């Protein structure tokens, strides 16, 4: 490249360089647009999250209203003209209907006896002596069922825990 060619290119390069004030103004404008766009995105996500939560709540209510209607009918049954077996069968039917919908939603009941006590899903309410060492630290009785929704514990099962005290503790009632 000759000296003449370099001089010819120099004015073109100078035209490409943007004055600092214009570059700053362009970058400030871009920053403000991006900030506004991000703010709008956050508002839209918040609105969509609220709408999704509302739809999920409506879905749960929709699944349970039939069972609630059945319970309302039972509230107005005249016990003098309806036998106890009919009332019991009706209540049992409503309970099964509610459980069917809850299971569809992913709710699982925690009410097993004989399983190892797990503080992540059980709440020990009382302790009783175990009949054998194999029963040590197991659930002897579920006093109140627990519930899990998917992987989240809704309520721990309240349980009686069996404890092995050894041969010397048997018969004395000590745990």
C-alpha positions as CSV (number, residue, x, y, z in Angstrom):
1,X,0.0,0.0,0.0
2,X,1.4,3.4,-1.0
3,X,1.4,6.6,1.0
4,X,-1.2,8.0,-1.4
5,X,-3.5,5.0,-0.7
6,X,-3.1,5.5,3.1
7,X,-4.0,9.1,2.8
8,X,-7.1,8.2,0.8
9,X,-8.3,5.8,3.5
10,X,-7.7,8.1,6.3
11,X,-10.7,10.4,5.6
12,X,-13.0,7.3,5.4
13,X,-11.9,6.0,8.8
14,X,-12.4,9.4,10.3
15,X,-16.0,9.4,9.0
16,X,-16.7,6.1,10.7
17,X,-15.6,7.3,14.2
18,X,-18.6,8.6,16.1
19,X,-18.2,11.7,18.2
20,X,-18.3,10.8,22.0
21,X,-21.4,12.9,22.7
22,X,-23.4,11.1,20.0
23,X,-22.2,7.7,21.1
24,X,-23.1,8.5,24.7
25,X,-26.6,9.7,23.6
26,X,-27.1,6.5,21.5
27,X,-26.1,4.3,24.4
28,X,-28.2,6.1,26.9
29,X,-31.2,5.8,24.6
30,X,-30.5,2.0,24.2
31,X,-30.1,1.6,28.0
32,X,-33.4,3.4,28.7
33,X,-35.3,1.3,26.1
34,X,-33.8,-1.9,27.6
35,X,-34.7,-0.8,31.1
36,X,-38.3,0.0,30.0
37,X,-38.6,-3.3,28.2
38,X,-37.3,-5.2,31.2
39,X,-39.7,-3.4,33.5
40,X,-42.6,-4.3,31.2
41,X,-41.4,-7.9,31.2
42,X,-41.4,-8.0,35.0
43,X,-45.0,-6.6,35.1
44,X,-46.2,-9.0,32.5
45,X,-44.7,-12.0,34.3
46,X,-46.3,-10.8,37.6
47,X,-49.6,-10.5,35.9
48,X,-49.4,-13.9,34.2
49,X,-48.3,-15.5,37.5
50,X,-51.4,-14.0,39.2
51,X,-53.7,-15.2,36.4
52,X,-52.2,-18.7,36.5
53,X,-52.6,-18.9,40.3
54,X,-56.2,-17.7,40.0
55,X,-56.9,-20.3,37.3
56,X,-55.4,-23.0,39.4
57,X,-57.5,-22.0,42.4
58,X,-60.7,-22.0,40.2
59,X,-59.8,-25.5,39.0
60,X,-59.5,-26.8,42.5
61,X,-62.8,-25.3,43.5
62,X,-64.5,-26.6,40.3
63,X,-63.3,-30.1,41.2
64,X,-64.8,-29.9,44.7
65,X,-68.1,-28.1,44.3
66,X,-70.0,-31.2,43.4
67,X,-69.0,-32.9,46.6
68,X,-69.8,-29.7,48.5
69,X,-73.3,-29.7,46.9
70,X,-73.7,-33.3,48.1
71,X,-72.7,-32.3,51.6
72,X,-75.2,-29.5,51.6
73,X,-77.9,-32.0,50.7
74,X,-76.9,-34.1,53.7
75,X,-77.1,-31.1,55.9
76,X,-80.8,-30.8,55.1
77,X,-81.7,-34.5,55.5
78,X,-84.3,-35.2,58.2
79,X,-82.8,-37.8,60.5
80,X,-86.3,-38.8,61.6
81,X,-87.2,-40.0,58.1
82,X,-83.8,-41.2,56.9
83,X,-82.1,-44.3,58.4
84,X,-78.5,-44.1,59.6
85,X,-77.2,-46.6,57.0
86,X,-78.4,-44.3,54.2
87,X,-76.8,-41.3,55.7
88,X,-73.6,-43.3,56.4
89,X,-73.5,-44.6,52.8
90,X,-74.1,-41.0,51.5
91,X,-71.3,-39.6,53.6
92,X,-69.0,-42.4,52.4
93,X,-69.8,-41.6,48.8
94,X,-69.0,-37.9,49.3
95,X,-65.7,-38.8,51.0
96,X,-64.7,-41.1,48.0
97,X,-65.7,-38.3,45.6
98,X,-63.6,-35.8,47.4
99,X,-60.6,-38.2,47.6
100,X,-60.9,-39.0,43.9
101,X,-60.6,-35.3,43.1
102,X,-57.7,-34.7,45.6
103,X,-55.8,-37.7,44.1
104,X,-56.3,-36.2,40.7
105,X,-54.7,-33.1,42.0
106,X,-51.7,-35.1,43.3
107,X,-52.7,-35.3,47.0
108,X,-51.5,-38.4,48.9
109,X,-52.6,-39.5,52.4
110,X,-49.8,-40.4,54.8
111,X,-51.3,-43.0,57.2
112,X,-49.2,-46.1,57.2
113,X,-48.4,-48.1,60.3
114,X,-45.4,-50.3,60.7
115,X,-43.1,-48.0,58.7
116,X,-39.9,-46.4,60.1
117,X,-40.5,-43.1,61.9
118,X,-39.4,-40.3,59.6
119,X,-39.3,-36.8,61.1
120,X,-39.6,-35.4,57.6
121,X,-43.2,-36.7,57.3
122,X,-44.2,-37.8,60.9
123,X,-44.8,-35.8,64.0
124,X,-44.3,-38.0,67.1
125,X,-47.1,-37.3,69.5
126,X,-46.5,-40.2,72.0
127,X,-44.3,-43.2,72.5
128,X,-45.3,-46.8,73.4
129,X,-43.1,-49.8,74.1
130,X,-42.3,-52.0,71.1
131,X,-42.9,-55.8,71.3
132,X,-39.6,-56.6,69.5
133,X,-36.4,-54.9,68.6
134,X,-37.5,-54.9,64.9
135,X,-40.3,-52.5,65.8
136,X,-38.0,-50.0,67.4
137,X,-38.5,-46.5,66.0
138,X,-41.5,-47.5,63.9
139,X,-45.0,-46.0,63.6
140,X,-47.3,-48.0,65.8
141,X,-50.5,-46.0,65.2
142,X,-51.5,-43.0,63.1
143,X,-53.4,-40.6,65.3
144,X,-54.0,-38.1,62.5
145,X,-53.2,-38.7,58.9
146,X,-50.7,-36.5,57.1
147,X,-50.9,-35.2,53.5
148,X,-48.5,-34.6,50.7
149,X,-49.1,-32.7,47.5
150,X,-46.7,-33.8,44.9
151,X,-43.3,-33.6,46.6
152,X,-44.4,-31.0,49.2
153,X,-45.6,-32.0,52.7
154,X,-48.9,-30.3,53.5
155,X,-49.3,-31.7,57.0
156,X,-47.2,-34.3,58.8
157,X,-48.8,-37.4,60.1
158,X,-49.2,-37.3,63.9
159,X,-48.2,-40.7,65.1
160,X,-47.5,-43.0,68.1
161,X,-43.9,-44.2,67.9
162,X,-42.8,-47.6,69.1
163,X,-39.6,-47.8,71.1
164,X,-37.7,-50.9,72.2
165,X,-36.5,-50.7,75.8
166,X,-34.9,-54.1,75.9
167,X,-35.9,-57.2,77.8
168,X,-35.5,-55.4,81.2
169,X,-37.9,-52.6,80.2
170,X,-40.7,-55.0,79.1
171,X,-43.6,-55.4,81.4
172,X,-42.7,-52.4,83.4
173,X,-44.3,-50.0,81.0
174,X,-41.1,-48.0,80.6
175,X,-40.1,-46.8,77.2
